[in-house]
Amino acid sequence: MRLIVAFLRLVRWPNLVFIAITQILFVYAIVHPIFYSAGIKPNLHGIYFVLLMLSSVFIAAAGYIINDYFDLNIDQINKPDKLVVEKIISRRWVIAWHLILSVAGIAIGFYIDLATRVRLLGPANAVCVLLLFVYSISLKKKLLWGNVLISLLTAWVILVVTWCEFSNLLSAAVVGSYTEKITRITLLYAGFAFIISLIREVVKDMEDIEGDRRYGCHTMPIMWGLNATKVFVAVWMIVLISALCIGQAYVLQFRWCWSAAYCIIFTVLPLFYIFNKLFLAKTSRDFHSLSSVIKLVMFTGILSMIFFRIYL
C-alpha cells in the first residue's frame, strides 16, 4: 500500500485527473455538440477518445517521473518531506516506469493514427515525451525556456483534441462558422492554459529558489531577483485579467449571464487576490500558497467549459 501511495505521489495523480477532466469537458461540452449539430461524426468518439486521454495522462505521468528522477538533489533541499525517488521507490524502478508510460503513450498515439482519420498523433506524442525529457535534464534550469515549454505543453492538452479533429474541420459540411467556432474556443482555452501555467511555473521557481540556487539553476528569480520576477508575473496577470474581462463583456451580448458571473466570481476575483498577495509574498511557504491558489484558478477556469454545453 505504501508503494502505491508513493507511486501516485510520484506521478502527481491530482494533475493527471485534471488533464483527464480538461479533455473530457472540451470534447463533450464543446467539440461534440458543434460537430453533431453539423451532422459530422467526430474522430474522437467512444474508445478512441478514452485512448487519447490515456495517452495524454501516461505521457504527463512519465514527465513527472523523469523530472523527479533528475531533481532528486534539489528536492532534498526544497521538499525533503515529500521525497519518493530513492527514499521509497528505487531509481531503477523510477526509470522503468518512465519508459513504460512513455512507450505506452506513444504507442497509443500511433494506434489512433492507424484506426481513425487522425494523423500524426503518434509522432506528436513522441515529440512531447522528448521535450519533457530535455526539460528535466536541461531546460528547467535555464532562464524562461523551461517555463515556456511546460506552459506550451499544458496548452497542448487542449490543442491536441482539435489537432485530432483536423480532418473534420476541413470537411465541406463544417468549414465556415463551425470551423471558426471550434478554432476560436480552442485558442481561448489554450491561451488561458498557457498564461496561467506560465504564471504558476514562475511562482514555483520563486518557491524553490534556495534549492535551485545551490545546484546552479538559472531560473528567473535567481537571475533577475524576486522583485523583478514579481513584476514579470504581475504583467502576465494583468494581461490575463484584462482578456477575461473583455471576454465576459463579449459573451454578455449573447445573454450568457451565468457564464459571465461564474468567470468573474471564480476566476477574475481570485486572480485579483493572487495579484495582491504576490507583492507581499516573501517566504517559500508564501509562494507555495500562491501556487496552490493559481492551480485552483486553473481548475475553475477549465470548468467554465460546462457553460458551452448549456449555451451552444
C-alpha positions as CSV (number, residue, x, y, z in Angstrom):
1,M,0.0,0.0,0.0
2,R,2.9,2.3,0.8
3,L,4.4,1.8,-2.6
4,I,1.0,2.5,-4.3
5,V,0.6,5.8,-2.4
6,A,4.2,6.7,-3.2
7,F,3.7,6.0,-6.9
8,L,0.6,8.1,-7.0
9,R,2.5,11.0,-5.4
10,L,5.3,10.4,-7.9
11,V,3.0,10.8,-10.9
12,R,1.1,13.7,-9.4
13,W,-2.3,12.0,-9.6
14,P,-4.3,15.1,-9.0
15,N,-2.7,16.7,-12.0
16,L,-3.4,13.6,-14.1
17,V,-7.1,13.8,-13.1
18,F,-7.1,17.5,-14.0
19,I,-5.8,16.6,-17.5
20,A,-8.5,14.0,-17.9
21,I,-11.2,16.4,-16.8
22,T,-10.0,19.1,-19.1
23,Q,-10.1,16.8,-22.2
24,I,-13.5,15.3,-21.2
25,L,-15.1,18.7,-20.8
26,F,-13.5,20.1,-24.0
27,V,-14.7,17.1,-26.1
28,Y,-18.2,16.6,-24.6
29,A,-19.1,20.2,-23.8
30,I,-17.6,21.9,-26.9
31,V,-16.3,19.7,-29.8
32,H,-19.1,17.0,-29.9
33,P,-22.0,19.4,-29.7
34,I,-20.6,21.5,-32.5
35,F,-19.8,18.5,-34.8
36,Y,-23.1,16.7,-34.1
37,S,-25.1,19.9,-34.9
38,A,-23.3,19.9,-38.3
39,G,-24.1,16.2,-38.8
40,I,-20.4,15.2,-38.6
41,K,-19.1,12.2,-36.6
42,P,-16.1,13.3,-34.5
43,N,-12.8,11.3,-34.9
44,L,-12.6,11.2,-31.1
45,H,-15.6,9.2,-30.0
46,G,-16.0,6.2,-27.7
47,I,-12.9,4.2,-27.1
48,Y,-10.7,6.4,-29.3
49,F,-11.3,9.4,-27.0
50,V,-10.6,7.3,-24.0
51,L,-7.3,6.2,-25.6
52,L,-6.4,9.8,-26.4
53,M,-7.0,10.7,-22.8
54,L,-4.9,7.8,-21.6
55,S,-2.0,8.7,-23.9
56,S,-2.1,12.3,-22.5
57,V,-2.2,11.0,-18.9
58,F,0.6,8.5,-19.5
59,I,2.9,11.0,-21.1
60,A,2.3,13.5,-18.4
61,A,2.9,10.9,-15.7
62,A,6.2,9.9,-17.4
63,G,7.2,13.5,-17.5
64,Y,6.6,14.0,-13.7
65,I,8.6,10.8,-13.0
66,I,11.7,11.7,-15.0
67,N,11.6,15.2,-13.6
68,D,11.7,13.9,-10.0
69,Y,14.5,11.5,-11.0
70,F,16.7,14.3,-12.1
71,D,15.6,16.7,-9.4
72,L,16.5,14.3,-6.5
73,N,19.3,16.5,-5.1
74,I,17.3,19.8,-5.4
75,D,14.2,18.2,-3.9
76,Q,16.3,17.1,-0.9
77,I,16.5,20.8,-0.1
78,N,13.2,22.1,-1.3
79,K,10.9,19.2,-0.4
80,P,12.7,16.8,1.9
81,D,9.4,15.6,3.4
82,K,7.9,14.7,0.0
83,L,10.7,12.7,-1.5
84,V,9.7,9.5,-3.2
85,V,12.6,8.7,-5.5
86,E,15.3,6.5,-3.8
87,K,13.5,7.1,-0.4
88,I,10.6,4.8,-1.3
89,I,10.9,3.8,-4.9
90,S,14.4,2.9,-6.3
91,R,15.9,4.9,-9.1
92,R,15.9,1.8,-11.3
93,W,12.1,1.4,-10.9
94,V,11.6,5.1,-11.5
95,I,13.4,4.9,-14.9
96,A,11.5,1.7,-15.7
97,W,8.1,3.3,-15.1
98,H,9.1,6.3,-17.1
99,L,9.9,4.1,-20.1
100,I,6.8,2.0,-19.7
101,L,4.5,5.0,-19.6
102,S,6.3,6.9,-22.3
103,V,6.2,3.9,-24.7
104,A,2.5,3.3,-23.9
105,G,1.6,6.9,-24.6
106,I,3.5,7.0,-27.9
107,A,2.1,3.5,-29.0
108,I,-1.5,4.6,-28.3
109,G,-0.9,7.7,-30.5
110,F,0.2,5.5,-33.4
111,Y,-2.7,3.2,-32.9
112,I,-5.2,6.1,-33.1
113,D,-3.5,7.2,-36.3
114,L,-4.0,3.8,-37.8
115,A,-7.5,3.2,-36.6
116,T,-9.1,6.6,-37.3
117,R,-8.7,9.6,-39.6
118,V,-6.4,11.3,-37.1
119,R,-2.9,11.9,-38.4
120,L,0.5,12.4,-36.8
121,L,-0.7,11.9,-33.2
122,G,2.0,9.2,-32.6
123,P,4.9,11.4,-33.7
124,A,3.4,14.4,-31.8
125,N,3.3,12.2,-28.6
126,A,6.9,11.2,-29.2
127,V,7.9,14.8,-29.5
128,C,6.1,15.6,-26.2
129,V,8.0,12.7,-24.5
130,L,11.3,14.0,-25.9
131,L,10.6,17.6,-24.8
132,L,9.7,16.6,-21.3
133,F,13.0,14.6,-21.1
134,V,15.0,17.5,-22.3
135,Y,13.2,19.8,-19.9
136,S,14.1,17.6,-17.0
137,I,17.8,17.3,-17.8
138,S,18.4,20.8,-19.0
139,L,15.7,23.4,-19.9
140,K,14.2,23.7,-16.5
141,K,17.5,25.1,-15.2
142,K,17.6,27.8,-17.9
143,L,16.0,31.2,-17.8
144,L,12.4,31.1,-19.1
145,W,12.9,28.2,-21.5
146,G,11.6,25.6,-19.2
147,N,8.7,27.7,-18.0
148,V,7.6,28.4,-21.6
149,L,7.9,24.8,-22.6
150,I,5.8,23.5,-19.7
151,S,3.2,26.2,-20.5
152,L,3.1,25.2,-24.1
153,L,2.6,21.5,-23.2
154,T,-0.2,22.5,-20.8
155,A,-1.9,24.3,-23.6
156,W,-1.3,21.2,-25.8
157,V,-3.7,19.2,-23.6
158,I,-6.4,21.2,-25.2
159,L,-4.8,21.8,-28.6
160,V,-4.3,18.0,-29.2
161,V,-8.1,17.5,-29.2
162,T,-8.5,20.0,-32.1
163,W,-5.4,18.5,-33.8
164,C,-7.2,15.1,-33.8
165,E,-10.3,16.6,-35.4
166,F,-8.3,18.5,-38.1
167,S,-9.7,16.3,-40.9
168,N,-13.2,17.1,-39.8
169,L,-12.5,20.8,-39.6
170,L,-11.6,20.6,-43.3
171,S,-14.9,18.9,-44.2
172,A,-17.2,20.8,-46.5
173,A,-20.0,20.4,-44.0
174,V,-18.0,22.1,-41.3
175,V,-15.8,24.7,-43.0
176,G,-17.1,28.2,-42.2
177,S,-18.9,29.1,-39.0
178,Y,-18.3,25.7,-37.3
179,T,-14.6,25.6,-38.0
180,E,-14.3,29.2,-36.9
181,K,-16.2,28.5,-33.7
182,I,-14.1,25.5,-32.7
183,T,-10.8,27.3,-33.6
184,R,-11.8,30.3,-31.6
185,I,-12.8,28.4,-28.5
186,T,-9.7,26.2,-28.8
187,L,-7.4,29.2,-28.9
188,L,-9.3,30.8,-26.0
189,Y,-8.8,27.9,-23.6
190,A,-5.3,27.1,-24.9
191,G,-4.3,30.7,-24.4
192,F,-5.7,30.7,-20.8
193,A,-3.9,27.4,-20.1
194,F,-0.6,28.8,-21.4
195,I,-0.7,32.1,-19.5
196,I,-2.0,30.7,-16.1
197,S,0.6,27.9,-16.4
198,L,3.4,30.3,-17.1
199,I,2.4,32.4,-14.1
200,R,2.4,29.3,-11.9
201,E,5.7,28.0,-13.2
202,V,7.4,31.2,-12.3
203,V,5.8,31.4,-8.9
204,K,7.0,27.8,-8.3
205,D,10.5,29.0,-9.2
206,M,10.3,31.6,-6.5
207,E,9.2,28.9,-4.1
208,D,12.1,26.7,-5.0
209,I,14.8,29.4,-5.2
210,E,17.1,28.0,-2.4
211,G,17.5,24.5,-3.8
212,D,17.7,25.8,-7.4
213,R,20.4,28.3,-6.5
214,R,22.5,25.6,-4.7
215,Y,22.5,23.4,-7.8
216,G,23.4,26.0,-10.4
217,C,20.0,26.6,-11.9
218,H,19.4,29.9,-13.8
219,T,15.7,30.4,-13.1
220,M,14.2,33.9,-13.3
221,P,14.2,34.6,-9.5
222,I,17.9,33.7,-9.4
223,M,18.9,35.7,-12.5
224,W,16.6,38.7,-12.1
225,G,15.8,38.7,-8.4
226,L,12.5,38.3,-6.7
227,N,11.2,41.8,-7.2
228,A,11.8,41.8,-11.0
229,T,10.2,38.3,-11.2
230,K,7.2,39.5,-9.3
231,V,6.8,42.3,-11.9
232,F,7.0,39.8,-14.7
233,V,4.3,37.7,-13.1
234,A,2.2,40.8,-12.4
235,V,2.3,41.9,-16.1
236,W,1.1,38.5,-17.2
237,M,-1.7,38.6,-14.6
238,I,-2.8,42.0,-15.9
239,V,-2.9,40.5,-19.4
240,L,-4.9,37.5,-18.3
241,I,-7.4,39.5,-16.2
242,S,-7.9,42.0,-19.0
243,A,-8.5,39.3,-21.5
244,L,-11.0,37.5,-19.3
245,C,-12.9,40.8,-18.6
246,I,-13.1,41.6,-22.3
247,G,-14.3,38.0,-23.0
248,Q,-17.1,38.4,-20.4
249,A,-18.2,41.7,-21.9
250,Y,-18.3,40.0,-25.3
251,V,-20.5,37.0,-24.2
252,L,-22.9,39.2,-22.3
253,Q,-24.3,40.4,-25.7
254,F,-25.5,36.8,-26.2
255,R,-27.1,36.9,-22.7
256,W,-24.5,34.4,-21.2
257,C,-25.2,36.0,-17.8
258,W,-24.5,32.9,-15.7
259,S,-21.2,32.2,-17.6
260,A,-20.0,35.8,-17.1
261,A,-21.0,35.8,-13.4
262,Y,-19.1,32.4,-12.9
263,C,-16.0,33.7,-14.6
264,I,-15.9,37.0,-12.6
265,I,-16.5,35.3,-9.2
266,F,-14.4,32.1,-9.6
267,T,-11.7,33.3,-11.9
268,V,-11.2,37.0,-12.1
269,L,-11.7,37.8,-8.4
270,P,-9.3,35.1,-7.3
271,L,-6.7,36.5,-9.8
272,F,-7.0,39.9,-8.1
273,Y,-6.4,38.2,-4.8
274,I,-3.3,36.5,-6.1
275,F,-2.1,39.8,-7.6
276,N,-2.5,41.5,-4.2
277,K,-0.7,38.7,-2.3
278,L,2.1,38.4,-4.9
279,F,3.9,41.5,-3.8
280,L,3.5,40.6,-0.1
281,A,5.0,37.1,-0.5
282,K,8.5,36.6,0.9
283,T,8.9,33.1,2.1
284,S,8.8,29.7,0.3
285,R,5.6,29.0,2.2
286,D,4.0,32.2,0.9
287,F,4.8,31.3,-2.7
288,H,3.6,27.7,-2.2
289,S,0.2,29.1,-1.0
290,L,0.0,31.4,-4.1
291,S,0.9,28.4,-6.4
292,S,-2.0,26.4,-4.8
293,V,-4.5,29.2,-5.4
294,I,-3.3,29.6,-9.0
295,K,-3.8,25.9,-9.5
296,L,-7.4,26.3,-8.2
297,V,-8.0,29.1,-10.7
298,M,-6.8,26.9,-13.5
299,F,-9.4,24.3,-12.4
300,T,-12.3,26.8,-12.1
301,G,-11.3,28.3,-15.5
302,I,-11.4,24.9,-17.2
303,L,-14.7,24.1,-15.5
304,S,-16.3,27.0,-17.3
305,M,-16.4,24.8,-20.4
306,I,-19.6,23.4,-19.0
307,F,-21.4,26.7,-20.0
308,F,-20.7,26.0,-23.7
309,R,-22.7,22.8,-23.3
310,I,-25.5,24.8,-21.9
311,Y,-25.5,27.7,-24.3
312,L,-24.2,26.3,-27.6
